Amino acid sequence: MIKILIVDDEKPICDLIDMNLTGARYQCTSVQDGAEAVRIIEAERFDLILLDVMLPGVNGYDIMDYIRPLKIPVIFITARYEVKDRVKGLKLGADDYLVKPFDVVELVARVEAVLRRYHKAENLLSAGDVVVDVEARQVTRAGKPVVLTNKEFDLLLLFIRNKNVALFRETLYENVWEGEYIGDSRTVDLHVQRLRRKLGWKDCLVTVYKVGYRLEVPQ
């Protein structure tokens, strides 16, 4: 299993990231102190590090000096939004830069993009008896092939990568259809209905009142 280290001095943010990445089948460890982060980086192997800049002990920019020789991909997650801060982080060797506050869906997508770049992404995802081969864009249910349209497949990926997370219709539309959501939910609702029928997810792909949908999968 892919191991991710979360380094942020705010425990609620660590817990939020941990919950969402664990739901996406990653193994997470979190620390809130820069010096502790350096210790654990030297002691354990990680596939990706999510790193805050402002940390007690040692700041995130300095921690990059320890990470760079190990060739571990890094995504900076910080409240510093100015261009000069992003440029500094990227020049130090970070692979991406995400500004707080962030959407957890975007976070998961960026994590997967960086892992794919390093050929560390998991190609097989699953929820119950549904298995998704991401590279081949193939889906099986109880071992039998399921034919999905491109949009249905992309929608499925979004749900399966964000298990047990309520996703707004706006989030679903803008990530799958890559356009601005203007309040018409019929397109999203129709595709969700098709997924329910094709995957037998009538009970687990639930409607969240005034929000959107959530794929409920036992942890």
N, C-alpha and C positions, 0 to 999 in steps of 0.2 A: 504494500500500500504506500502511496505517495505521502511523504512526511513534510508538513509545513510548520515553520516557526513563526509565531505572531509576536511582534515586539511593539508594545504600546503601553504608555503609562496610565491609560484609562481602562480600568478593568471592564466596565460595561461594553466598551468597544471590542476588547479582546473576546469577551463572551459572545457578542453578536457575531463576530467573524467566525469564531470557533463553531458556533451552532450551525451556521450556514455552510461552512466548508465541510464539517463532519457529515451534514446531510447530503453533501455531494460526494461522499465516500473518500474524503481525505483524512489523514491522521494528523491532528493538530496539537501543538504545544504552545503555551503562551507565557510570556514574562513581561513584567512592567518596569524593569530596571535595565539600564544600558550595560552596566558591569555584569549583571547576571546573564544578559544576552550573550556577551562575549564568552563567558564561561561555558555556557551550554553549546555555543557554536563550535568551540574547540573540543568539546567532549562527545558530541553526537553528530550524526550525519543527517542533513536535511536536503530535500529536493527543491525547496523554495522558501524564501524568507520575506515576510511582510513587515516592513520596518518603518516606524515612526521617526521623525527627526528630533523633536524636543523630548528628551528622556533624562531622567535622573541618573547620575553616575557618569555615563558616557553617551554623547549624543549620536544620533543616527549617522551623520556624516562621518564621524570618526570610526564608528563600527564598520563602515564600508572597508576600511583598511584591513580589518581582520577577515572580511568576507571575500574580498577580491582574489587573493591567491587560491581560495578554495573553489572558485568558479561556480558558486551557487547563485542561481538567479535571484534577483531582489526586486520587489515592488515597494517603492516608498509610499506610505500612506500618512498624510500630514495635513494640517490646517494651513500650511504655508502655500499660498496660491499664486504668488507672483512669478512671472516668467523667469526671473533670475534664479529663484529657488529651484524651479523645475530643471533649468539648464544645469545648475550645479549638481543636482542629484543624478542626472543622466550622465554628466561628464565623469562623475565618480564611479560610474559603472552600473548604475541601476538599469533595469530592463523596462521599467514603467514607473509612472508617477500618478497616484490617485489622490485627489484633494477631498478632505472632509468638508461637509458631510457627503457621504457617497451612497449610492443605491447598491444594495447587496447583490442584486442581479448583475450589475455592471462589474462589481468586484469579482464574482465567480467567473464571469466571462473573461476578464483580464487575466485571472489566475490561469485559466485553461489556455488562453492564447500564449502566455509565456511558457507554460509547460510544453505545449506543442512545439514551440520554437526550439526547445531543448530536447525534443523527442521523449518527453517524460509523461505525456498525457495518457490516460487510460482510454483505450479504444472501445472497450465494452462497458456499457452502463446498464443497470438493471433496476427494476421496481417490480417486486412480486415475480410473476412468471413472464414478464415482458423484458426482453433483452434487446439492447440497441447497439449495433456496430456502427460507431461514429464515422470511421473512415469509409466504410463501404456504403453507408447510409441505408442499412438494412435493419429491419425490425422483425423479431419473432415473438410469438405468444405461445407459451407452453410448447416450444420447439417448432411451431408452424409459422411460416412466413406471413407477415401482415403487409399489405400494400398501402402505402401512404403517399399523398401528394407531397411536394416539396415543402409547402407551408405547414402541412400537418406534421411532417417530420421535424421541422424547425421548432414548432410549438411543443412537440413532445420533448425535445431536448431541453427546452427552457423549463418545463415542469420537472423533468427527471433530474436536472441539475440543481433544482431548488425545492427538493422534497420538503413537505410539511411547512412551506412558507406561503403565506397568502400573497398572490401576485395581482396587482391592479390590472384591469383591462387595458389601461393606458400603457403600462409596462409591457404587457404581452404584445400589443399592437406595434408599439414603436420598436421592439426588438425583433419581431418576426417579419413585419411588413416594412420596416425601416422608413416609416413616414410619420408625420405628426398626427396624433390622435385628436379627432375633432368631436368626440362624444358619441359617435355612432358605433354601438357595440355589436351590431348584427354580424359583422364579419368574424369577430373573435368568437362570439357565442356559437355560430354555425360550425366553426372548426372544432371547438371544444366538444360539441355534440357528436361530431363524427369520430373524434378520438375516443370518447366514451363507448360508442358503439363498436368500433373496430377492436379496441383493446379490452373490452369488458370492464371498463372503469366507471360504471354507473355509480358505484358506492364510494369509490376512493378519490375520484376527481370531483371534488365538491364545490358548490357555489358558495362564495363568501358574500353575504349581504352588503350591498353598496360598495364592494371592493372589486371582486373578480372571482378568482378560482384558486384552489389549493389542492395539490396532490398529496393525499394522506397516506403515508407509508409507515408501518411500525419500525421504530428505531432498533 
